Amino acid sequence: RHSLASSLLARLNGSDISRYRDERLEIVKGGTVHRELAVLRHCFEVARKDWGIPLKSNPVADITMPSVGRPRNRRATEAELSALRHACTHPLLWSIITIAIETGMRRGEIVNIRWSDIDLDVGTLHIPVTKNGHPRTIPLTGRAMEVLRSLPKTDEQVFPMTGNAVRLAWERLKKKAGVDGLRFHDLRHEAVSR
């Protein structure tokens, strides 16, 4: 949708890419622009090396990439987890939170779990569709298997909810528990740290 897309490859230069970078930085954060430019840089390299497009240089390589900022490294404290647990009245939400902490899975991956993806005898969970497009199999902790065994099998999905429903329930739970600044995605940091 950007005017850059209608430019001729042979005429694009670093200043065109710089203008694009600066316009995008007014809308989104540096990390997002950095990732977009990395894809664009790769496209130019493929065009130059594999397709024989006669480009003198890669115009993305000629600019300064935006700063990606500092990565978030927030963990849930025991007090926060306790407050969330005591405030949680949703029938599935605490199980979802526990699975997130025990497996490091993303919210979308959790709501897409199907009973057919789980092998409790072996203690694994297969995720056929992931954010990066590569399926993976996750080992389940004893606590994760305990949670999964406790859930009713009333649906093909383990957690018959949408990702948005989980997000809204999470936000209500945090408010009710008085927990500030904790994102659902931070539970992945918690899982990895543990």
Phi and psi in degrees as GROMACS dihedral restraints (atoms count N, CA, C in turn):
[ dihedral_restraints ]
;  ai    aj    ak    al  type     phi  dphi    fc
    3     4     5     6     1   -80.3    20    10
    4     5     6     7     1   149.1    20    10
    6     7     8     9     1   -60.7    20    10
    7     8     9    10     1   -23.6    20    10
    9    10    11    12     1   -57.1    20    10
   10    11    12    13     1   -32.5    20    10
   12    13    14    15     1   -67.4    20    10
   13    14    15    16     1   -22.9    20    10
   15    16    17    18     1   -97.1    20    10
   16    17    18    19     1     4.8    20    10
   18    19    20    21     1   -79.7    20    10
   19    20    21    22     1   149.5    20    10
   21    22    23    24     1   -72.9    20    10
   22    23    24    25     1   136.0    20    10
   24    25    26    27     1   -56.0    20    10
   25    26    27    28     1   -43.6    20    10
   27    28    29    30     1   -65.6    20    10
   28    29    30    31     1   -20.1    20    10
   30    31    32    33     1   -98.3    20    10
   31    32    33    34     1   -10.9    20    10
   33    34    35    36     1   -69.2    20    10
   34    35    36    37     1   139.6    20    10
   36    37    38    39     1  -138.6    20    10
   37    38    39    40     1   179.1    20    10
   39    40    41    42     1   -57.7    20    10
   40    41    42    43     1   -37.0    20    10
   42    43    44    45     1   -68.3    20    10
   43    44    45    46     1   -32.3    20    10
   45    46    47    48     1   -64.5    20    10
   46    47    48    49     1   -43.6    20    10
   48    49    50    51     1   -67.6    20    10
   49    50    51    52     1   -38.8    20    10
   51    52    53    54     1   -61.0    20    10
   52    53    54    55     1   -42.0    20    10
   54    55    56    57     1   -62.9    20    10
   55    56    57    58     1   -43.7    20    10
   57    58    59    60     1   -58.7    20    10
   58    59    60    61     1   -48.2    20    10
   60    61    62    63     1   -55.8    20    10
   61    62    63    64     1   -47.4    20    10
   63    64    65    66     1   -67.2    20    10
   64    65    66    67     1   -38.1    20    10
   66    67    68    69     1   -64.5    20    10
   67    68    69    70     1   -43.5    20    10
   69    70    71    72     1   -66.4    20    10
   70    71    72    73     1   -35.1    20    10
   72    73    74    75     1   -66.2    20    10
   73    74    75    76     1   -19.5    20    10
   75    76    77    78     1   -76.9    20    10
   76    77    78    79     1   -16.9    20    10
   78    79    80    81     1  -107.5    20    10
   79    80    81    82     1   -43.7    20    10
   81    82    83    84     1  -127.4    20    10
   82    83    84    85     1   171.2    20    10
   84    85    86    87     1   -77.3    20    10
   85    86    87    88     1   163.9    20    10
   87    88    89    90     1   -57.8    20    10
   88    89    90    91     1   -37.7    20    10
   90    91    92    93     1   -61.9    20    10
   91    92    93    94     1   -39.9    20    10
   93    94    95    96     1   -65.4    20    10
   94    95    96    97     1   -46.2    20    10
   96    97    98    99     1   -64.5    20    10
   97    98    99   100     1   -39.6    20    10
   99   100   101   102     1   -59.1    20    10
  100   101   102   103     1   -45.6    20    10
  102   103   104   105     1   -65.0    20    10
  103   104   105   106     1   -41.5    20    10
  105   106   107   108     1   -61.3    20    10
  106   107   108   109     1   -44.1    20    10
  108   109   110   111     1   -68.9    20    10
  109   110   111   112     1   -31.6    20    10
  111   112   113   114     1   -63.5    20    10
  112   113   114   115     1   -40.3    20    10
  114   115   116   117     1   -65.4    20    10
  115   116   117   118     1   -45.0    20    10
  117   118   119   120     1   -62.5    20    10
  118   119   120   121     1   -41.8    20    10
  120   121   122   123     1   -59.9    20    10
  121   122   123   124     1   -42.9    20    10
  123   124   125   126     1   -63.6    20    10
  124   125   126   127     1   -41.6    20    10
  126   127   128   129     1   -58.9    20    10
  127   128   129   130     1   -43.0    20    10
  129   130   131   132     1   -64.6    20    10
  130   131   132   133     1   -38.7    20    10
  132   133   134   135     1   -65.0    20    10
  133   134   135   136     1   -41.2    20    10
  135   136   137   138     1   -63.6    20    10
  136   137   138   139     1   -44.0    20    10
  138   139   140   141     1   -60.9    20    10
  139   140   141   142     1   -42.4    20    10
  141   142   143   144     1   -71.4    20    10
  142   143   144   145     1   -50.2    20    10
  144   145   146   147     1   -84.4    20    10
  145   146   147   148     1   -44.2    20    10
  147   148   149   150     1   -93.4    20    10
  148   149   150   151     1   -32.3    20    10
  150   151   152   153     1  -101.5    20    10
  151   152   153   154     1    -7.4    20    10
  153   154   155   156     1    70.7    20    10
  154   155   156   157     1    24.1    20    10
  156   157   158   159     1   -68.5    20    10
  157   158   159   160     1   126.2    20    10
  159   160   161   162     1   -77.0    20    10
  160   161   162   163     1    80.5    20    10
  162   163   164   165     1  -108.6    20    10
  163   164   165   166     1   132.5    20    10
  165   166   167   168     1   -65.7    20    10
  166   167   168   169     1   -39.9    20    10
  168   169   170   171     1  -152.8    20    10
  169   170   171   172     1   171.5    20    10
  171   172   173   174     1   -88.5    20    10
  172   173   174   175     1   113.7    20    10
  174   175   176   177     1   -63.6    20    10
  175   176   177   178     1   -23.9    20    10
  177   178   179   180     1   -72.5    20    10
  178   179   180   181     1   -32.1    20    10
  180   181   182   183     1   -69.3    20    10
  181   182   183   184     1   -15.5    20    10
  183   184   185   186     1   -88.8    20    10
  184   185   186   187     1    -0.9    20    10
  186   187   188   189     1  -115.2    20    10
  187   188   189   190     1   166.4    20    10
  189   190   191   192     1   -85.7    20    10
  190   191   192   193     1   125.0    20    10
  192   193   194   195     1   -75.4    20    10
  193   194   195   196     1   146.0    20    10
  195   196   197   198     1   -69.2    20    10
  196   197   198   199     1   154.3    20    10
  198   199   200   201     1   -68.2    20    10
  199   200   201   202     1   139.4    20    10
  201   202   203   204     1   -87.1    20    10
  202   203   204   205     1    -6.0    20    10
  204   205   206   207     1    78.2    20    10
  205   206   207   208     1   176.2    20    10
  207   208   209   210     1   -86.1    20    10
  208   209   210   211     1   135.6    20    10
  210   211   212   213     1   -68.7    20    10
  211   212   213   214     1   148.1    20    10
  213   214   215   216     1   -75.5    20    10
  214   215   216   217     1   136.1    20    10
  216   217   218   219     1  -135.3    20    10
  217   218   219   220     1    51.1    20    10
  219   220   221   222     1   -91.1    20    10
  220   221   222   223     1   131.9    20    10
  222   223   224   225     1  -117.2    20    10
  223   224   225   226     1   153.0    20    10
  225   226   227   228     1   -80.4    20    10
  226   227   228   229     1   134.3    20    10
  228   229   230   231     1   -82.5    20    10
  229   230   231   232     1   162.7    20    10
  231   232   233   234     1   -61.6    20    10
  232   233   234   235     1   -36.8    20    10
  234   235   236   237     1   -64.6    20    10
  235   236   237   238     1   -41.1    20    10
  237   238   239   240     1   -65.8    20    10
  238   239   240   241     1   -44.5    20    10
  240   241   242   243     1   -63.2    20    10
  241   242   243   244     1   -38.4    20    10
  243   244   245   246     1   -65.1    20    10
  244   245   246   247     1   -44.2    20    10
  246   247   248   249     1   -63.3    20    10
  247   248   249   250     1   -41.6    20    10
  249   250   251   252     1   -63.5    20    10
  250   251   252   253     1   -43.3    20    10
  252   253   254   255     1   -61.7    20    10
  253   254   255   256     1   -44.4    20    10
  255   256   257   258     1   -71.7    20    10
  256   257   258   259     1   -27.9    20    10
  258   259   260   261     1   -87.3    20    10
  259   260   261   262     1   -13.1    20    10
  261   262   263   264     1   -77.8    20    10
  262   263   264   265     1   121.0    20    10
  264   265   266   267     1  -118.7    20    10
  265   266   267   268     1    -7.7    20    10
  267   268   269   270     1   -66.7    20    10
  268   269   270   271     1   133.2    20    10
  270   271   272   273     1   -62.6    20    10
  271   272   273   274     1   -25.8    20    10
  273   274   275   276     1  -115.0    20    10
  274   275   276   277     1   -17.8    20    10
  276   277   278   279     1   -61.2    20    10
  277   278   279   280     1   -43.8    20    10
  279   280   281   282     1   -66.4    20    10
  280   281   282   283     1   -33.8    20    10
  282   283   284   285     1   -64.4    20    10
  283   284   285   286     1   -40.2    20    10
  285   286   287   288     1   -63.7    20    10
  286   287   288   289     1   -44.3    20    10
  288   289   290   291     1   -61.8    20    10
  289   290   291   292     1   -44.0    20    10
  291   292   293   294     1   -63.3    20    10
  292   293   294   295     1   -43.2    20    10
  294   295   296   297     1   -62.6    20    10
  295   296   297   298     1   -39.0    20    10
  297   298   299   300     1   -61.0    20    10
  298   299   300   301     1   -44.6    20    10
  300   301   302   303     1   -70.6    20    10
  301   302   303   304     1   -37.2    20    10
  303   304   305   306     1   -78.3    20    10
  304   305   306   307     1   -23.9    20    10
  306   307   308   309     1  -116.8    20    10
  307   308   309   310     1   -22.5    20    10
  309   310   311   312     1    76.3    20    10
  310   311   312   313     1    16.9    20    10
  312   313   314   315     1   -76.0    20    10
  313   314   315   316     1   154.7    20    10
  315   316   317   318     1   -79.3    20    10
  316   317   318   319     1   158.9    20    10
  318   319   320   321     1   -54.0    20    10
  319   320   321   322     1   -48.3    20    10
  321   322   323   324     1   -62.7    20    10
  322   323   324   325     1   -36.9    20    10
  324   325   326   327     1   -66.4    20    10
  325   326   327   328     1   -39.3    20    10
  327   328   329   330     1   -65.0    20    10
  328   329   330   331     1   -46.7    20    10
  330   331   332   333     1   -70.5    20    10
  331   332   333   334     1   -15.5    20    10
  333   334   335   336     1   -92.7    20    10
  334   335   336   337     1     0.0    20    10
  336   337   338   339     1   -63.7    20    10
  337   338   339   340     1   132.6    20    10
  339   340   341   342     1  -112.4    20    10
  340   341   342   343     1   150.7    20    10
  342   343   344   345     1   -57.3    20    10
  343   344   345   346     1   -32.6    20    10
  345   346   347   348     1   -68.2    20    10
  346   347   348   349     1   -15.0    20    10
  348   349   350   351     1   -84.9    20    10
  349   350   351   352     1    -8.6    20    10
  351   352   353   354     1  -105.3    20    10
  352   353   354   355     1   135.1    20    10
  354   355   356   357     1  -124.0    20    10
  355   356   357   358     1    93.4    20    10
  357   358   359   360     1   -71.8    20    10
  358   359   360   361     1   -22.2    20    10
  360   361   362   363     1   -67.7    20    10
  361   362   363   364     1   -39.7    20    10
  363   364   365   366     1   -89.3    20    10
  364   365   366   367     1   -27.1    20    10
  366   367   368   369     1    84.5    20    10
  367   368   369   370     1    42.1    20    10
  369   370   371   372     1  -132.7    20    10
  370   371   372   373     1   159.7    20    10
  372   373   374   375     1  -132.8    20    10
  373   374   375   376     1   122.4    20    10
  375   376   377   378     1   -95.4    20    10
  376   377   378   379     1   129.7    20    10
  378   379   380   381     1  -110.0    20    10
  379   380   381   382     1   103.8    20    10
  381   382   383   384     1   -73.9    20    10
  382   383   384   385     1   -28.5    20    10
  384   385   386   387     1  -123.9    20    10
  385   386   387   388     1   119.3    20    10
  387   388   389   390     1  -123.0    20    10
  388   389   390   391     1   170.9    20    10
  390   391   392   393     1   -59.4    20    10
  391   392   393   394     1   -40.0    20    10
  393   394   395   396     1   -87.6    20    10
  394   395   396   397     1    -0.5    20    10
  396   397   398   399     1    87.9    20    10
  397   398   399   400     1    -1.4    20    10
  399   400   401   402     1  -106.9    20    10
  400   401   402   403     1   122.0    20    10
  402   403   404   405     1   -64.9    20    10
  403   404   405   406     1   153.3    20    10
  405   406   407   408     1  -147.4    20    10
  406   407   408   409     1   158.5    20    10
  408   409   410   411     1  -115.2    20    10
  409   410   411   412     1   130.0    20    10
  411   412   413   414     1  -108.4    20    10
  412   413   414   415     1   132.5    20    10
  414   415   416   417     1   -73.8    20    10
  415   416   417   418     1   139.8    20    10
  417   418   419   420     1   -99.5    20    10
  418   419   420   421     1   134.0    20    10
  420   421   422   423     1   -74.2    20    10
  421   422   423   424     1   167.3    20    10
  423   424   425   426     1   -59.0    20    10
  424   425   426   427     1   -41.1    20    10
  426   427   428   429     1   -64.8    20    10
  427   428   429   430     1   -41.2    20    10
  429   430   431   432     1   -63.1    20    10
  430   431   432   433     1   -42.9    20    10
  432   433   434   435     1   -65.6    20    10
  433   434   435   436     1   -37.7    20    10
  435   436   437   438     1   -60.6    20    10
  436   437   438   439     1   -44.9    20    10
  438   439   440   441     1   -62.7    20    10
  439   440   441   442     1   -48.0    20    10
  441   442   443   444     1   -62.8    20    10
  442   443   444   445     1   -39.0    20    10
  444   445   446   447     1   -66.2    20    10
  445   446   447   448     1   -26.7    20    10
  447   448   449   450     1   -80.6    20    10
  448   449   450   451     1   -13.0    20    10
  450   451   452   453     1   -84.6    20    10
  451   452   453   454     1   143.6    20    10
  453   454   455   456     1   -73.7    20    10
  454   455   456   457     1   145.6    20    10
  456   457   458   459     1   -98.5    20    10
  457   458   459   460     1    69.6    20    10
  459   460   461   462     1   -96.3    20    10
  460   461   462   463     1    -6.5    20    10
  462   463   464   465     1  -146.2    20    10
  463   464   465   466     1   164.0    20    10
  465   466   467   468     1   -64.6    20    10
  466   467   468   469     1   -35.8    20    10
  468   469   470   471     1   -84.3    20    10
  469   470   471   472     1   144.3    20    10
  471   472   473   474     1   -67.8    20    10
  472   473   474   475     1   -42.5    20    10
  474   475   476   477     1  -120.0    20    10
  475   476   477   478     1    91.6    20    10
  477   478   479   480     1   -73.9    20    10
  478   479   480   481     1    70.8    20    10
  480   481   482   483     1  -140.9    20    10
  481   482   483   484     1   159.7    20    10
  483   484   485   486     1   -89.2    20    10
  484   485   486   487     1   161.1    20    10
  486   487   488   489     1   -59.6    20    10
  487   488   489   490     1   -37.0    20    10
  489   490   491   492     1   -67.5    20    10
  490   491   492   493     1   -38.6    20    10
  492   493   494   495     1   -62.8    20    10
  493   494   495   496     1   -39.6    20    10
  495   496   497   498     1   -65.4    20    10
  496   497   498   499     1   -42.9    20    10
  498   499   500   501     1   -59.0    20    10
  499   500   501   502     1   -46.5    20    10
  501   502   503   504     1   -65.3    20    10
  502   503   504   505     1   -42.5    20    10
  504   505   506   507     1   -63.7    20    10
  505   506   507   508     1   -38.9    20    10
  507   508   509   510     1   -62.2    20    10
  508   509   510   511     1   -45.6    20    10
  510   511   512   513     1   -63.5    20    10
  511   512   513   514     1   -41.9    20    10
  513   514   515   516     1   -63.7    20    10
  514   515   516   517     1   -41.5    20    10
  516   517   518   519     1   -63.6    20    10
  517   518   519   520     1   -44.7    20    10
  519   520   521   522     1   -59.7    20    10
  520   521   522   523     1   -43.6    20    10
  522   523   524   525     1   -63.1    20    10
  523   524   525   526     1   -45.7    20    10
  525   526   527   528     1   -62.9    20    10
  526   527   528   529     1   -37.5    20    10
  528   529   530   531     1   -84.5    20    10
  529   530   531   532     1    -9.6    20    10
  531   532   533   534     1    72.5    20    10
  532   533   534   535     1    32.5    20    10
  534   535   536   537     1  -102.5    20    10
  535   536   537   538     1   120.8    20    10
  537   538   539   540     1  -109.6    20    10
  538   539   540   541     1   147.5    20    10
  540   541   542   543     1    76.0    20    10
  541   542   543   544     1     6.0    20    10
  543   544   545   546     1  -101.5    20    10
  544   545   546   547     1   125.6    20    10
  546   547   548   549     1  -101.0    20    10
  547   548   549   550     1   155.2    20    10
  549   550   551   552     1   -58.5    20    10
  550   551   552   553     1   -39.1    20    10
  552   553   554   555     1   -62.1    20    10
  553   554   555   556     1   -23.9    20    10
  555   556   557   558     1   -64.3    20    10
  556   557   558   559     1   -20.4    20    10
  558   559   560   561     1   -66.2    20    10
  559   560   561   562     1   -24.3    20    10
  561   562   563   564     1   -66.2    20    10
  562   563   564   565     1   -41.1    20    10
  564   565   566   567     1   -61.8    20    10
  565   566   567   568     1   -41.9    20    10
  567   568   569   570     1   -60.8    20    10
  568   569   570   571     1   -44.6    20    10
  570   571   572   573     1   -62.1    20    10
  571   572   573   574     1   -46.6    20    10
  573   574   575   576     1   -65.2    20    10
  574   575   576   577     1   -41.6    20    10
  576   577   578   579     1   -64.9    20    10
  577   578   579   580     1   -37.4    20    10
